[in-house]
Amino acid sequence: MELLLYLVLGAAAGTLAGLFGVGGGIIIVPVLVLSFAAQGFDPMILTHLAVGTSLATIIFTSINSVREHQRKGAVLWPVFAWMTLGILLGAGLGAMTAAAIQGPLLQKIIGVFAIIIAVQMALELKPKASRTVPGKPALTLAGGVIGWASAIFGIGGGSLTVPFLTWRSVAMQQAVATSSACGLPIAIASALSFIWLGWDKPALPEWSLGFVYLPALVGIAIPSMYFARVGARLAHKLSPRLLKRLFALLLFSVGLSFLV
């Protein structure tokens, strides 16, 4: 039964990622928390397990996404390179920050973040392009902050990287493409950190690799890689504004459930 849930979740996460341009992590983490709780996993580690597993799945969806964007030549590789320097350090620090936070509190922090993203999507709040692309030190610093936050929330960073790049006058298509590329080092560094930090935890369930639950990783990763393309096709046929608001309502409900 759990495997079926993971397959459905992977399909949903991939479709949502293709439709809205947000990483599937924003929906994977809350659903995994609920699933792990239903399976009786230890409350003190189940949120960390959900975050680590989500980040590991993003490795596979990011590879697929970057390949598609690279075919169109939309990735700004110099921007990616300098942001990655900060991302690698920030993601490791973010994983350590998350590991130091107790499970129930981490759930509430993720709930607040989900509500913020829901409001941003529903109201279509976007920063106005007002500056030029920053220099190398500023890109590295921004990458560090984005990597740190992404590791805590179990996301690929798209909801943070895209607004930052558009604010710095990068065209939306290039911002999304470069953000997708940045999601790969975020996911790799964060997932490896969560594996290391959870390696000797006695409360972990069977088939865990640190804070990564392998059955969920496999079940989510395989369908999400395919359904990301399905979501991208649907995005051209359905009303994006209506879809964003429906997704925002779902996200708001999930975030609220984490706070009550």
PAVEX-107871 format. One line per 5 residues: number of its first residue (from 1); their letters; for each residue x, y, z of C-alpha. Coordinates in nm, 4 decimals. Layout:
<rs>
NUM) A) X,Y,Z | ...
</rs>
This chain:
<rs>
1) MELLL) 0.0000,0.0000,0.0000 | 0.2848,0.2373,0.0859 | 0.4519,0.1682,-0.2505 | 0.1316,0.2662,-0.4319 | 0.1238,0.5918,-0.2320
6) YLVLG) 0.4847,0.6679,-0.3271 | 0.4148,0.6022,-0.6961 | 0.1095,0.8309,-0.6904 | 0.3064,1.0946,-0.4984 | 0.5896,1.0776,-0.7509
11) AAAGT) 0.3447,1.1206,-1.0387 | 0.1760,1.4142,-0.8626 | 0.5058,1.5803,-0.7697 | 0.6405,1.5456,-1.1226 | 0.3206,1.6815,-1.2760
16) LAGLF) 0.3100,1.9764,-1.0355 | 0.6757,2.0531,-1.1030 | 0.6083,2.0606,-1.4762 | 0.2919,2.2688,-1.4377 | 0.4086,2.5330,-1.1937
21) GVGGG) 0.7870,2.5367,-1.2182 | 0.8260,2.4587,-0.8472 | 1.0207,2.1617,-0.7228 | 0.8170,1.8627,-0.6163 | 0.9757,1.8855,-0.2709
26) IIIVP) 0.7229,2.1427,-0.1543 | 0.4493,1.8770,-0.1793 | 0.6613,1.5621,-0.1260 | 0.7734,1.6589,0.2258 | 0.4245,1.7142,0.3755
31) VLVLS) 0.2821,1.3960,0.2214 | 0.5798,1.1884,0.3379 | 0.5417,1.3277,0.6900 | 0.1781,1.2125,0.6950 | 0.2697,0.8752,0.5408
36) FAAQG) 0.5566,0.8098,0.7835 | 0.3360,0.9070,1.0782 | 0.0683,0.6598,0.9602 | 0.3340,0.3869,0.9406 | 0.4289,0.4521,1.3035
41) FDPMI) 0.7759,0.5983,1.2470 | 0.9377,0.7766,1.5429 | 0.7974,1.1370,1.5600 | 1.1424,1.2708,1.6475 | 1.2974,1.1559,1.3187
46) LTHLA) 1.0133,1.1212,1.0679 | 1.0258,1.4860,0.9520 | 1.4033,1.4648,0.8984 | 1.3461,1.1388,0.7089 | 1.0851,1.3099,0.4885
51) VGTSL) 1.3149,1.6060,0.4132 | 1.6172,1.3858,0.3354 | 1.4136,1.1545,0.1128 | 1.2594,1.4480,-0.0732 | 1.6032,1.5948,-0.1461
56) ATIIF) 1.7265,1.2595,-0.2772 | 1.4320,1.2356,-0.5213 | 1.5091,1.5853,-0.6516 | 1.8461,1.4578,-0.7794 | 1.6654,1.2496,-1.0418
61) TSINS) 1.4056,1.5088,-1.1426 | 1.6765,1.7782,-1.1662 | 1.8865,1.5729,-1.4071 | 1.5842,1.5283,-1.6334 | 1.4892,1.8951,-1.6102
66) VREHQ) 1.8400,2.0282,-1.6774 | 1.8718,1.8142,-1.9897 | 1.5491,1.9611,-2.1285 | 1.6537,2.3210,-2.0538 | 2.0043,2.2700,-2.1903
71) RKGAV) 1.8613,2.1583,-2.5241 | 1.7084,2.5057,-2.5513 | 2.0319,2.6739,-2.4417 | 1.8577,2.8562,-2.1574 | 2.0923,2.7722,-1.8662
76) LWPVF) 2.3285,3.0536,-1.7613 | 2.6253,2.8330,-1.6736 | 2.8548,3.1102,-1.5352 | 2.5767,3.2158,-1.2932 | 2.5194,2.8506,-1.2041
81) AWMTL) 2.8912,2.7909,-1.1380 | 2.9350,3.0789,-0.8928 | 2.6053,3.0094,-0.7139 | 2.7032,2.6424,-0.6786 | 3.0101,2.7368,-0.4734
86) GILLG) 2.7792,2.8851,-0.2121 | 2.5135,2.6167,-0.2542 | 2.7502,2.3330,-0.1616 | 2.8475,2.4989,0.1661 | 2.4994,2.6311,0.2420
91) AGLGA) 2.3293,2.2971,0.1782 | 2.5620,2.1190,0.4210 | 2.4995,2.3828,0.6869 | 2.1253,2.3666,0.6197 | 2.1182,1.9908,0.6709
96) MTAAA) 2.3031,2.0306,1.0014 | 2.0599,2.3056,1.1034 | 1.7607,2.0816,1.0257 | 1.9162,1.7883,1.2132 | 1.9573,2.0091,1.5208
101) IQGPL) 1.5865,2.1045,1.5214 | 1.3428,1.8673,1.6928 | 1.0996,1.6912,1.4577 | 0.7730,1.8588,1.5724 | 0.9296,2.2077,1.5533
106) LQKII) 1.0748,2.1345,1.2086 | 0.7231,2.0377,1.0947 | 0.5901,2.3759,1.2054 | 0.8725,2.5620,1.0289 | 0.7968,2.3721,0.7061
111) GVFAI) 0.4251,2.4480,0.7552 | 0.4939,2.8226,0.7754 | 0.7112,2.8036,0.4627 | 0.4368,2.6153,0.2729 | 0.1824,2.8852,0.3653
116) IIAVQ) 0.4193,3.1626,0.2512 | 0.4710,2.9911,-0.0865 | 0.0934,2.9349,-0.1157 | 0.0223,3.3049,-0.0609 | 0.2955,3.4017,-0.3072
121) MALEL) 0.1492,3.1718,-0.5751 | -0.2145,3.2720,-0.5129 | -0.1413,3.6447,-0.5287 | 0.1275,3.6067,-0.7969 | 0.3734,3.8162,-0.5976
126) KPKAS) 0.6920,3.8614,-0.7993 | 0.9832,4.1008,-0.7489 | 1.0246,4.3609,-1.0197 | 1.3461,4.3462,-1.2172 | 1.5385,4.6461,-1.0938
131) RTVPG) 1.9051,4.5528,-1.0946 | 2.1663,4.3783,-1.3048 | 2.3149,4.0312,-1.2504 | 2.5408,4.0598,-0.9437 | 2.9119,3.9865,-0.9303
136) KPALT) 3.0740,3.6569,-0.8382 | 3.0911,3.7117,-0.4580 | 2.7232,3.8136,-0.4445 | 2.6189,3.5091,-0.6509 | 2.8147,3.2815,-0.4174
141) LAGGV) 2.6556,3.4432,-0.1118 | 2.3066,3.4103,-0.2629 | 2.3790,3.0453,-0.3428 | 2.4807,2.9869,0.0189 | 2.1569,3.1321,0.1563
146) IGWAS) 1.9416,2.9447,-0.0976 | 2.1273,2.6159,-0.0347 | 2.0898,2.6562,0.3425 | 1.7140,2.7222,0.3265 | 1.6502,2.4518,0.0657
151) AIFGI) 1.8170,2.1842,0.2783 | 1.5984,2.2740,0.5760 | 1.2735,2.2638,0.3772 | 1.3620,1.9657,0.1545 | 1.3202,2.1560,-0.1734
156) GGGSL) 1.5232,2.2128,-0.4886 | 1.5362,2.5874,-0.4338 | 1.3269,2.6978,-0.7315 | 1.0867,2.9003,-0.5177 | 1.3886,3.1017,-0.3973
161) TVPFL) 1.6279,3.1018,-0.6942 | 1.3782,3.2094,-0.9622 | 1.2590,3.5237,-0.7735 | 1.6212,3.6164,-0.6954 | 1.7341,3.5877,-1.0576
166) TWRSV) 1.4304,3.7694,-1.2010 | 1.4855,4.0458,-0.9450 | 1.8378,4.0772,-1.0859 | 1.6988,4.1245,-1.4403 | 1.7470,3.7675,-1.5686
171) AMQQA) 1.4771,3.6698,-1.8209 | 1.2157,3.4317,-1.6759 | 1.3002,3.1439,-1.9108 | 1.6692,3.1658,-1.8231 | 1.5898,3.2091,-1.4517
176) VATSS) 1.3803,2.8907,-1.4473 | 1.6423,2.6990,-1.6464 | 1.9321,2.8154,-1.4270 | 1.7277,2.7459,-1.1143 | 1.6688,2.3895,-1.2373
181) ACGLP) 2.0440,2.3456,-1.2803 | 2.1069,2.4834,-0.9297 | 1.8606,2.2279,-0.7914 | 2.1029,1.9452,-0.8715 | 2.3946,2.0518,-0.6441
186) IAIAS) 2.1405,2.1516,-0.3767 | 1.9870,1.8041,-0.3855 | 2.3172,1.6131,-0.4017 | 2.4905,1.8072,-0.1223 | 2.1815,1.8086,0.1003
191) ALSFI) 2.0937,1.4415,0.0469 | 2.4513,1.3300,0.1209 | 2.4502,1.5461,0.4343 | 2.1214,1.3939,0.5533 | 2.2567,1.0430,0.4903
196) WLGWD) 2.5652,1.1220,0.6986 | 2.3783,1.3000,0.9788 | 2.1256,1.0190,1.0178 | 2.3653,0.7287,0.9704 | 2.3759,0.6055,1.3329
201) KPALP) 2.0236,0.6978,1.4464 | 1.8745,0.3933,1.6231 | 1.5088,0.4904,1.5606 | 1.5358,0.4717,1.1792 | 1.3096,0.2190,1.0041
206) EWSLG) 1.4427,-0.0711,0.7994 | 1.5645,0.0158,0.4470 | 1.6855,0.3592,0.5531 | 2.0165,0.5077,0.4400 | 2.0652,0.7698,0.7068
211) FVYLP) 1.7753,1.0126,0.6757 | 1.6790,0.8766,0.3315 | 1.4050,0.6119,0.3170 | 1.4899,0.3985,0.0127 | 1.1414,0.2531,-0.0672
216) ALVGI) 0.9990,0.6066,-0.0851 | 1.2986,0.7313,-0.2880 | 1.2565,0.4633,-0.5553 | 0.8766,0.4846,-0.5592 | 0.8741,0.8638,-0.6021
221) AIPSM) 1.1756,0.9151,-0.8298 | 1.0734,0.6816,-1.1130 | 0.7266,0.8262,-1.1942 | 0.8263,1.1874,-1.1183 | 1.0857,1.1853,-1.3975
226) YFARV) 0.8197,1.0888,-1.6517 | 0.5321,1.2990,-1.5207 | 0.7393,1.6196,-1.5161 | 0.7101,1.6106,-1.8955 | 0.3355,1.5454,-1.8709
231) GARLA) 0.2972,1.8487,-1.6455 | 0.4947,2.0657,-1.8866 | 0.2593,1.9677,-2.1702 | -0.0505,2.0315,-1.9574 | 0.0809,2.3765,-1.8688
236) HKLSP) 0.0302,2.4798,-2.2301 | -0.3300,2.3532,-2.2414 | -0.4805,2.4563,-1.9062 | -0.5321,2.7944,-1.7407 | -0.2080,2.8565,-1.5460
241) RLLKR) -0.3707,3.1156,-1.3175 | -0.6506,2.8773,-1.2106 | -0.4059,2.5893,-1.1637 | -0.1720,2.8013,-0.9533 | -0.4549,2.9086,-0.7258
246) LFALL) -0.5821,2.5537,-0.6850 | -0.2313,2.4372,-0.5988 | -0.1899,2.7312,-0.3612 | -0.5106,2.6278,-0.1828 | -0.3783,2.2719,-0.1469
251) LFSVG) -0.0438,2.3983,-0.0197 | -0.2096,2.6373,0.2263 | -0.4217,2.3526,0.3658 | -0.1174,2.1287,0.4078 | 0.0822,2.4053,0.5763
256) LSFLV) -0.2061,2.4848,0.8101 | -0.2394,2.1184,0.9090 | 0.1250,2.1249,1.0219 | 0.0560,2.4193,1.2533 | -0.2596,2.2996,1.4323
</rs>
